[in-house]
Amino acid sequence: MIIDAWMQHPNTGWIGNPMFDSLRRWRPGKWSEKALPIQDTVAEMDRAGVSVGMLCAWYGPNGPMIGNDEVAHYCREYPDRFVGIASVDLFRPMEAVRELRLRVKRDGFKGLRVLPWLWGLPPDDRRYYPLFAECCELDIPFCTQVGHAGPLRESEPGRPIPYLDRVALEFPELRILGGHIGVPWLGEMLSLVMKYPNVFIDTSAYKASRYPSELVEYMRDNGRHRVLFGSNHPFWPAGECIAGLERLDLGEAARSAFLADNARRLFKLA
């Protein structure tokens, strides 16, 4: 079984956003310039052997980019294939808390994701803190991005230390997932994983053949590591990301933890 910890199904406005021009230069002609039907995303999951995708909403300073309603609709349409991850408005904390609570309790969402580079605010900013408290109350993880920003935004808000370090210290109950590995600060991110029992990493936006050696060594040496598979579909489809995984020689326990077990534990999936 494979669980994809980071994917999104794009709409027309999201996929055509100019801030993704840098990603288009990295992968010319590799992804559609228009929104495709949800069946195409399911078909891509089938080709890659992905059983379940954690399907993410996007919310930025200018409003929803992929709305929670859209994600909830796809989760209802394919309840065995998608699990919703909410996104909310950091600038309206009470509305954000209520929206998160609604999505978890009514729509069965299993996490909150906020991208620091999108807001220009690192996760130790005061605007996040009501949401962290609500995540603890709802028993869901906070999912974020760590490392450099691929889109045309500043990368500094994604640096793990000191920002995410402070959050993990001040909210010991909060489960935290740092997506995109954390390069060029992978050493910092791994140090947080080893320091705090509730900090995890996902490999979204990286192919298995490009995983840094430091990450691979950590996974090999720890059968119960805290690294999750993620693709970042549609930018990086799951099939491309998982190709060559067998060459990493992780061992059965570490491979199982990576592909599904850690996601089940983090998101408390059935």
SULWO-V837877 format. One record per pair of residues at least 6 apart in sequence whose C-alpha atoms are under 8 Angstrom apart, sorted by the first residue. I is the first residue (numbers start at 1). J is the second residue. If there is no record, write none. Layout:
# SULWO-V837877
i=I j=J
i=I j=J
This chain:
# SULWO-V837877
i=1 j=49
i=1 j=50
i=1 j=51
i=1 j=259
i=1 j=260
i=2 j=49
i=2 j=50
i=2 j=51
i=2 j=52
i=2 j=229
i=2 j=259
i=2 j=260
i=3 j=50
i=3 j=51
i=3 j=52
i=3 j=53
i=3 j=54
i=3 j=229
i=3 j=230
i=3 j=259
i=3 j=260
i=3 j=263
i=4 j=50
i=4 j=52
i=4 j=53
i=4 j=54
i=4 j=229
i=4 j=230
i=4 j=231
i=4 j=238
i=4 j=259
i=5 j=53
i=5 j=54
i=5 j=202
i=5 j=204
i=5 j=228
i=5 j=229
i=5 j=230
i=5 j=231
i=5 j=263
i=6 j=53
i=6 j=54
i=6 j=55
i=6 j=56
i=6 j=179
i=6 j=202
i=6 j=204
i=6 j=230
i=6 j=231
i=6 j=232
i=6 j=233
i=7 j=53
i=7 j=54
i=7 j=55
i=7 j=56
i=7 j=230
i=7 j=231
i=7 j=232
i=7 j=233
i=7 j=234
i=8 j=55
i=8 j=56
i=8 j=57
i=8 j=232
i=8 j=233
i=8 j=234
i=9 j=38
i=9 j=41
i=9 j=55
i=9 j=56
i=9 j=233
i=9 j=234
i=10 j=35
i=10 j=36
i=10 j=66
i=10 j=234
i=11 j=34
i=11 j=35
i=11 j=36
i=11 j=66
i=12 j=34
i=12 j=35
i=13 j=65
i=14 j=65
i=14 j=66
i=15 j=33
i=15 j=34
i=15 j=35
i=16 j=33
i=16 j=34
i=19 j=151
i=19 j=152
i=19 j=153
i=20 j=150
i=20 j=151
i=20 j=152
i=21 j=151
i=21 j=152
i=22 j=150
i=22 j=151
i=22 j=152
i=23 j=150
i=23 j=151
i=23 j=235
i=30 j=235
i=31 j=234
i=31 j=235
i=38 j=74
i=41 j=234
i=42 j=81
i=44 j=237
i=44 j=238
i=44 j=239
i=45 j=51
i=45 j=238
i=45 j=239
i=47 j=239
i=48 j=238
i=48 j=239
i=48 j=242
i=49 j=239
i=50 j=238
i=51 j=81
i=52 j=80
i=52 j=81
i=52 j=82
i=52 j=83
i=53 j=81
i=53 j=82
i=53 j=83
i=54 j=82
i=54 j=83
i=54 j=84
i=54 j=85
i=55 j=71
i=55 j=82
i=55 j=83
i=55 j=84
i=55 j=85
i=56 j=71
i=56 j=84
i=56 j=85
i=56 j=86
i=56 j=87
i=56 j=113
i=57 j=65
i=57 j=66
i=57 j=67
i=57 j=68
i=57 j=70
i=57 j=71
i=57 j=84
i=57 j=85
i=57 j=86
i=57 j=87
i=57 j=113
i=58 j=64
i=58 j=65
i=58 j=66
i=58 j=67
i=58 j=68
i=58 j=86
i=58 j=87
i=58 j=88
i=58 j=113
i=58 j=114
i=59 j=65
i=59 j=66
i=59 j=67
i=59 j=87
i=59 j=88
i=59 j=89
i=59 j=114
i=60 j=88
i=60 j=89
i=60 j=118
i=60 j=119
i=61 j=89
i=61 j=90
i=61 j=91
i=61 j=118
i=61 j=119
i=63 j=89
i=64 j=88
i=67 j=87
i=68 j=86
i=68 j=87
i=68 j=103
i=71 j=84
i=71 j=85
i=72 j=84
i=72 j=107
i=74 j=82
i=75 j=81
i=75 j=82
i=75 j=83
i=75 j=84
i=83 j=108
i=83 j=109
i=83 j=110
i=84 j=107
i=84 j=108
i=84 j=109
i=84 j=110
i=84 j=111
i=85 j=109
i=85 j=110
i=85 j=111
i=85 j=112
i=85 j=113
i=86 j=100
i=86 j=103
i=86 j=109
i=86 j=110
i=86 j=111
i=86 j=112
i=86 j=113
i=87 j=100
i=87 j=112
i=87 j=113
i=87 j=114
i=88 j=96
i=88 j=99
i=88 j=100
i=88 j=114
i=89 j=95
i=89 j=96
i=90 j=96
i=90 j=127
i=90 j=128
i=91 j=127
i=93 j=127
i=93 j=130
i=93 j=131
i=96 j=131
i=97 j=130
i=97 j=131
i=97 j=134
i=100 j=112
i=101 j=134
i=101 j=138
i=103 j=109
i=104 j=110
i=104 j=111
i=104 j=138
i=110 j=140
i=110 j=141
i=110 j=267
i=110 j=268
i=111 j=135
i=111 j=140
i=111 j=141
i=111 j=142
i=111 j=143
i=111 j=267
i=112 j=135
i=112 j=140
i=112 j=141
i=112 j=142
i=112 j=143
i=113 j=142
i=113 j=143
i=113 j=144
i=114 j=142
i=114 j=143
i=114 j=144
i=114 j=145
i=115 j=144
i=115 j=145
i=116 j=122
i=116 j=123
i=116 j=144
i=116 j=145
i=116 j=157
i=116 j=158
i=117 j=149
i=117 j=153
i=117 j=154
i=117 j=155
i=117 j=156
i=117 j=157
i=117 j=158
i=118 j=153
i=120 j=154
i=120 j=157
i=121 j=157
i=122 j=156
i=122 j=157
i=122 j=158
i=122 j=163
i=122 j=164
i=123 j=157
i=123 j=163
i=123 j=164
i=123 j=167
i=124 j=163
i=124 j=164
i=124 j=166
i=124 j=167
i=132 j=142
i=132 j=171
i=132 j=174
i=133 j=171
i=135 j=141
i=135 j=142
i=135 j=174
i=136 j=173
i=136 j=174
i=140 j=174
i=140 j=175
i=140 j=267
i=141 j=174
i=141 j=175
i=141 j=176
i=141 j=177
i=141 j=266
i=141 j=267
i=142 j=174
i=142 j=175
i=142 j=176
i=142 j=177
i=143 j=176
i=143 j=177
i=143 j=178
i=143 j=179
i=144 j=176
i=144 j=177
i=144 j=178
i=144 j=179
i=145 j=158
i=145 j=178
i=145 j=179
i=145 j=180
i=145 j=182
i=146 j=158
i=146 j=159
i=146 j=160
i=146 j=178
i=146 j=179
i=146 j=180
i=146 j=181
i=146 j=182
i=146 j=183
i=146 j=189
i=147 j=155
i=147 j=158
i=147 j=159
i=147 j=160
i=147 j=180
i=147 j=181
i=147 j=182
i=147 j=183
i=147 j=184
i=147 j=185
i=147 j=186
i=148 j=154
i=148 j=155
i=148 j=156
i=148 j=158
i=148 j=159
i=148 j=182
i=148 j=183
i=148 j=184
i=149 j=155
i=149 j=158
i=157 j=163
i=158 j=182
i=159 j=182
i=159 j=185
i=160 j=182
i=160 j=185
i=160 j=188
i=160 j=189
i=160 j=192
i=161 j=188
i=161 j=189
i=165 j=192
i=168 j=174
i=168 j=176
i=168 j=196
i=168 j=198
i=168 j=199
i=172 j=196
i=172 j=198
i=173 j=198
i=174 j=198
i=175 j=198
i=175 j=199
i=175 j=200
i=175 j=266
i=176 j=198
i=176 j=199
i=176 j=200
i=177 j=199
i=177 j=200
i=177 j=201
i=177 j=202
i=178 j=199
i=178 j=200
i=178 j=201
i=178 j=202
i=179 j=201
i=179 j=202
i=179 j=203
i=179 j=204
i=179 j=230
i=180 j=201
i=180 j=202
i=180 j=203
i=180 j=204
i=180 j=205
i=180 j=206
i=181 j=189
i=181 j=201
i=181 j=202
i=181 j=203
i=181 j=204
i=182 j=188
i=182 j=189
i=186 j=215
i=187 j=214
i=189 j=201
i=190 j=215
i=192 j=199
i=193 j=199
i=193 j=200
i=193 j=201
i=193 j=226
i=199 j=226
i=200 j=226
i=200 j=227
i=200 j=228
i=201 j=226
i=201 j=227
i=201 j=228
i=202 j=227
i=202 j=228
i=202 j=229
i=202 j=230
i=203 j=211
i=203 j=227
i=203 j=228
i=203 j=229
i=203 j=230
i=203 j=231
i=204 j=229
i=204 j=230
i=204 j=231
i=204 j=232
i=204 j=241
i=205 j=230
i=205 j=231
i=205 j=232
i=205 j=235
i=205 j=236
i=205 j=241
i=206 j=231
i=206 j=236
i=206 j=241
i=207 j=240
i=207 j=241
i=207 j=242
i=207 j=243
i=208 j=241
i=208 j=242
i=208 j=243
i=208 j=244
i=208 j=245
i=208 j=248
i=209 j=243
i=209 j=244
i=209 j=245
i=216 j=248
i=216 j=250
i=218 j=225
i=219 j=225
i=219 j=227
i=219 j=250
i=219 j=254
i=220 j=249
i=220 j=250
i=220 j=251
i=220 j=254
i=222 j=254
i=223 j=251
i=223 j=253
i=223 j=254
i=223 j=257
i=224 j=253
i=224 j=254
i=224 j=257
i=225 j=254
i=225 j=257
i=225 j=258
i=226 j=257
i=226 j=258
i=226 j=262
i=227 j=257
i=227 j=258
i=227 j=262
i=228 j=257
i=228 j=258
i=228 j=259
i=228 j=260
i=228 j=262
i=228 j=263
i=229 j=258
i=229 j=259
i=229 j=260
i=230 j=238
i=230 j=241
i=231 j=237
i=231 j=238
i=231 j=241
i=232 j=238
i=263 j=269
i=264 j=270
